């Protein structure tokens, strides 16, 4: 099956489950970025978003439930986009296809101070309990650091919509 590579604002709204105005705000503020040739191209030209931005929008939808400011969502979108530039897309597509169960994002993870964000994607067949000690440490750190953010995204609820 061929994966959809371009999305309209309406399609991103349907994929994310977010309100249309919310997705419009993300686009206007730069949390998600339309393809250059469609951004502010004038009347009759609808913004189009590539697959990377669809992934970012899917993940921002999870973060938006935390009632983050638009400035914070723009920063998280930038972090996600930067990660996606070097990410293993086979792993991401495995998540989309349901071959992996979760992605966990740790922002300001003390284990890796050189990275603003650490991402964990389980491997097929992984015993997630094996990672419980590491997750527990990060939860405790996030609880004591007002600048830390820990987000667990069960794939079925977001990225699977891209399948």
CORVEN-V889378 format. One record per run of one state. SS is the DSSP state (a for helix, b for strand, c for the rest). FROM is the first residue (numbers start at 0). TO is the last residue. If there is no record, write none. Layout:
SS&FROM&TO / SS&FROM&TO
This chain:
c&0&4 / b&5&7 / a&8&15 / c&16&18 / a&19&28 / c&29&46 / b&47&49 / a&50&63 / c&64&68 / a&69&85 / c&86&87 / a&88&95 / c&96&100 / b&101&106 / c&107&108 / a&109&111 / c&112&115 / b&116&120 / c&121&126 / a&127&143 / c&144&147 / b&148&153 / a&154&156 / c&157&157 / a&158&161 / c&162&162
